[in-house]
Amino acid sequence: MWFDESTFYQIYPLGYCGAEKENDGGSVRHRFGKIEENISAIADEGFSAVLFNPLFESERHGYDTVDFFNVDRRLGDNADFKALVKKFHDAGMRVVLDGVFNHVGRRFFAFEEVRRERENTDKKNWFYINFGGNTGYNDGFWYEGWEGHMELVRLNLQNPDVLDYIARAVRFWIDEFGIDGLRLDVCYLLPEWFFEWLRRVVREKRSDFFLMGEVIHGQNFSKNITPDRLDSITNYECYKGLTSALNSDNLFEIAHSLERLFGSQNWCLYTGKNLFSFVDNHDVPRAYTALCDKRKIFAMYAILYAMPGIPCVYYGSEYAAEGNKGSGAGGDDALRPQIDEIDMNKFPELTSFLKKLNAIRRREPSLAYGSYDRCVLNNKYMCFKREKGGDRIYCAFNISGEDVTVRVEEAEGTDLLTGEVRNLNDIYLPPYTVKYFKKNT
């Protein structure tokens, strides 16, 4: 499918466009131009799809949605977004939205009706409410929030009226905007039957519609990656394993995760399935900030693009943007800056490197669909093989300050990054370098 062969570019639009932190309910601000003016650069870097975090009317950060049918006024209106999607499509890129279906903001129309009319409205069944309790908001009733965050009111997905509202919204997004897929926020909290229900809804419109779930825990979710449910889920295990491995000079850590998830043994969890892969996003520290030794940034992205999965780059990280959400670091806002605040000329070598990786990923089906096999593993260097049909690519990485030689087989290969031709039993890796050697036929 198109998404298996894609490389994604993630945009958090409220931050990217410099929107106000609070929605004042005032006039529409037309800010999508901030994104539009960079479409050509995103396309030139070789990305084939864009993932937008929430952009519908919300109270603050987008995940507290109050209206599924209108774009957040701090960004623009529906006509603005429709035109933006068309421009991405015209540039050859697919568009995927964030679907926030587990919870809504307190100003969501149905919840406001409950606050006004309490037991006297059928909207009380849209949520999990106890009229004998109370909350810190002193509503005079208790309700379930997302993981204790009471500003995010959990929806009752068992209610047919709630499902009807969601279905109408999703059909509207497809018909009106022409979107190509959805990321399901906090997918790990959604019931499994919901995936099948949503697949039926989108299949009415598109047979190739992409459904990807946000899963942050380590449980086995593979049973839900099926044609009747989801196409992919987020790969947090390899995100954490890769950062930790590079910072501890222990590539055994990421190699363990890759083998556990994608190896050839019958106990491997996701063999033959493409998880949605990343080294940072809107919820975690920027990759360049997280790395203790910045020289390893090339290995970080090279492993991301070489391992099984669908690679995604967070906006600004191709320029080595930094940001941390820890104590005193600015919280989530530090991870979601306005694009104008990012120095696009900070690290041109990294930008150029990612452009190369995107080009290689587009033309090499073994990186999108190939098997995964470990070849060589040491604390500070490793090599694994991706193979489909007759195509074989050896992906080798050296994160040390010493020269390394990797030996895999007696044959000739060409480095897809540099064009170097070499015997594959003599892959020379200078300090902090990566190689993608394709076996010559």
N, C-alpha and C positions, 0 to 999 in steps of 0.2 A: 504493500500500500504506500501511498505518497508519504505518509508520516514516518514510516520506517526508513525512508531514504532522505528524510529532511534533516536540516540543522536549524534549530530554533533560536530566535532572538527574543528575550523576555523584556517587556516594558511594564513598569509600574506607572500607569499614566498620571495619577494624581501627583506623584512626586516628579516625574519626568517633566510635566508641563508647569510645575510651580504653582499648583492650586493651593488655595487657603486650607489650613488644617481643619477648620470647622465650616460646615455648610450653613450659610446664613439664610438660605431660602430666598435670596434676592435675585437679581437679574442674571441672565445667562452670560457667561464669559466664554469667548470663543478661543480656546487655547490649543486645539488639535494641530494648529499650524506648527507648533514646536516639533511635533512628530513628523508631520508631512515634509518639513524642510530637510529631514534627515533620511527619508526613505531611500534616496539614491545612494547614500553612503552605506546604509544597511544592506542594500542589494549588491553594491559593489564589493562588500566584504564577503559576499557569497552565501548569505543566509537565505533559506528557502521558505521559512515560515516565521511568523511572529506570534508570541503569546502575550496577551494583554491581561494584567491583573485587573481587579474590579473597576468598572467604569460606569456603572449605573448609579442612579441617585442614591446617595447615602448621607449619613450624618457626619462622618469624619474620614475614615481610612478606606472606605469602599466595601469592607466586609460586613459593615452594619447597614445593609441595603434597606431602602425605604420604598423603592419603586423599581420593579423589574422591567418596566416598559419605557423608561426615559433615561437618557444619558445624564450623568451628573452635571448639573448646571455650571459647576466650576470648570468643566472641560469644554462644554459646548452643548449642542442639541443633537437630536437624532439625524438630522440632515447632514450635519458636520461629520458625524461618525460614518454614516453611509458613504459619503464622499471619500473619507480616509480609507475605508476598506477597499473601495474600488481602486484607489491609487496603489495600495499594496498588491492587489490582484494584477493590476496592469504592469507592475514591476516584477511579476512572477512569483509572488509570495502568498502563501496561505495565511489565514487569520484565525486564531483560536482565542476564545474568551474564557474568563474565570467564571464558573457557575457556582454560586454560593447558595446552596439549597438546604443546608443544615440549620441555619439561623438567619435572623433579620435584625435590623435596628429597632429601637424602641419607638421610633416615629413611623414605622411601617403601618399602613392604613388599618390593617386588621387588628394590630395590637393597640393602636390608639382607640379603636372602637371598643375594645375590651376595657380599657381604662375608663372610658366614659360610661359604658352601660353595664359593665360587670357581667353578672349572670344572665342579663336580659338580651344577650346577643349570641347568635350561633358562632360568631368568630372566636368565642372562648375555646372552641374545639380545634382551632388552628394551632394551639399551643398546649403545653403541659402546665396547667394552672391549678392552684389550690387556693380557693377563696377564704380558707380559714387561716392563712398565713400572711406573711409580709416580707418585704425586702428592704434593702438599704435605700431604695428610692421612695419608700413609704407609699406604695401604690394601694395598700389595703388588701393585697393578695400576694401569694408567692407564685413564682413561675420558674421553670428550668432555663438556665442560661448555658451558653457553651462553656464547658469545663470551668464553671464557676464565674465566668465573666457575665455579669447580669446586664450589661449594655448590649449583649448579643442574645436575643430571645430565640430559644430553640423551637423550630417548627415541628408540628405533628404530621409526619409524612404518611401516617396511616389514614389521614382525613382525605376523602376524595376531593373536597373543595380545594385543599392545598395542592394536591397533585394536578388538578385542573388548572390552577393558576400557574404552576411551574410549566406545564405542558404548553399552555398558551404563550407564555413568555419565550420558551425555547423555539417554538415554531415562528414566533414573531422575529426573533434574532436571525433565524435562517432566512426567512422570506424578505425581511426588510433590509437587513445588513449584508446578507450573503456569507455569513461566517462558515468556517470549515470544521470547527471542532470546539470542544469544551474541556477545560480542566475542572475537575470536581473538587472543590475545596473540602478539607477535612473528610476525605473519602472514607477514611477508616472508621468514621462514626455513622456512615450511611448504611442502611440495611441492604443485604445482598439482593433482595428482590427489586430494590429501587434501580439497580444497574440494568436489570433486564427490562424493567418498565421504561426507563429512559432510552434504552437502545431501540425499543419499539417505536417510541415517539420520534426519534431522529431518523430512523430508517424509513419512515413515511416520506421524508424529504430528501435524504441523501444516503446512498448505500456506502459511501466512503467517508462518512462523518467520523471524526476522531474523538474518542472519549478516553481521557486520561485522568487517573485519580491521584490526589495527594495522599500519600501514605507515609507517615514519618516513623512508625514503629517497625519492629523487626519481625512481625508475625508473617506467616506464609499466606500471601494474598494471591498466589498463582492461580487458584481455582477461579478467580474472578477475571482473569485475562483470557477471555474466550470471545468468539465472534458475537455471542448473544449478550455479553456484558461489556467489559472494558477492553481497550486496545493496549493500554499501558498504565503503569503507575510510577510515581517518583522513586528514584533510587537513592534514598538517604543513606543506606548502608555504605555504598561505595563513595558517596560524598564525604562521609565522616572518615572512612577508612583511608581514602586517598590523602586527605589533608594530614591526618595523623601519621601516615606512613612517611610522607615527605618530611614532616617536621621531626620525626624520631629516627630518620635514616634506617627505616625498617620496612622495606618493600614486601616483606612476608605478610604484613598486615593487609595491604590491598590485594595481594595475590590470594590470600585466604578467602576474602570476600568474593573475588572474581570466580574462584573455583567453586565456592559454595553456591553461588547464584547461577553460574553459566557453564560449569564444567560438563564433562561427558558421562559422569556417573549417574546412576538412576536416582540417587538421592539429591541431586542438584535441583534447586528450587525453580529456576526460571530459564532453563536451557531452551533455546529456540524462541524466546520471547524478549522483546525489546523494551527495557525499562527506560523511563525518561531521566536522563543523566545530566548532572550539573556539578560545578565546583563552588557556586554561590548563587544566591537568589535574594528576594526581598525580605527574607526572614533570618538570614544567617550572615556572618561577617563576609566582607568582600574577600575574594581569593587572594589578592595581592597583600591584603592586610593580614590574613590568616597565616601566610607562609613566613616562617622565621628566616629562611634563606631565599631571598627573592630570585636568585639564579635558577631556582627549581620551577619557576612559573611555566617554562616551556615544557618541561616534563609533565607538569600537572595537566596542561591542556592536551598534550599529545596522548597521554594515557586516557583522558576523557574521550577523545575522538576515536581512539583505537579499540577501546573495550566494547563489548556488546551493549547496544542501547541507542537512544536517540539523543544526541548532544544538544545542550541548550546553554547559551551564553547570556548572562544578565547585562542589561544595558550599562555601558560605561566600563565594564570589566575588560573589554577588548583594548581599552586605553590604560589599563592598570589603575583604575579608580580605586580608592580606599574607603573604608567605612567599617565601624564596629558598633555593636548595639549594647555593649557592656555598661557597667556602672560608670557614669560620667562621660560616656562616649556619645551620647545623643539619642540612644534608643533606636527604635525602628526608623525614625526620620533620617538618621545618619546613613541608613542603607538605601534610602529612596530620594536622592537629591534631584534637584532640577538639572536637566541636561546641560544648561549653560554653566553650571558650577563645575563641570568635569573638564579637565584639560585633555583635549583630544590629541594633543601632540606630545604627551608625556612619555610615551613608550612606543614609538613607531615600529620598532622591531617586533613587538608582541602583536600589534595590529596586523602587520604583514604576515606574521606566522599563522594567525588564525584564519586569514584569508586563504593561505595555502591549505590549511587543514580542511576548510570548507570545500575547496575545489577537489581535493583528494577524496573526501567523503562522498561527494556527488558522483564521481566517476568510478568508484570501486565498490561493486556490489558485495564483495566479501566483507567489507566493514559494516555494511547494513544487515546482511543476512548470514554471514559466515559463522562457522563453528569457532569455539574458543579452546585453545590448548596451550598449557604452560610449557615453555621450552627450557628456559634458564632462569634461575632465581638466586639472588644474593641480597644481602641487606641493602646494598647501594646500587645494584643494577639488576635488570630483569629483561626477559624477552618472552613474548607469547606470540602464538600464531593464530591468524584468522584465515579461514579457508572456505571457499564455496566453489563447487565444480572443479575446474582446473586452476582457479586463481588462488594463490597462496601469498599472504603478506606476513612477514616477520616484523613485529613491532618491538624495538629495542630501546632501552632507556638507561642512561647513566646519570645518577644524581650525586656522584662523588667528585672530588677534585683530582682524581687519578684517571689515567688512561685505562680502558677496559677493552678486551676482545671477546666477543660472543661467538660461539660456534654452534651452528644448527644443522646444516646438511651440506654435502658436497655438490653444490650447484651454483650457478651464477644468478645474481639478482641485481635489481636497480632500485636505488633509494628514491622513493616518490617525492621526497622533499628537496633533494638536491640534484638528482639525475646521476649520481655516482653509481658506477657499476663495480660490483665486488663479488668475490666468492663468498657464499653464505657460511662457510666454515672459517671465515676471517672477517667478521663484522667489527670494524674498529670504531670505538666510541670514545672520543676525547672527553674531558671533564664536562659535565652538565650538558650533554647532547642527547638527541633522540634521532632515531632512524626508522623509516618505514620501508623495508626492503621487500620488493615484490619479486618473486621467483620468475626468472626469464624462461619462456617456453621455446 
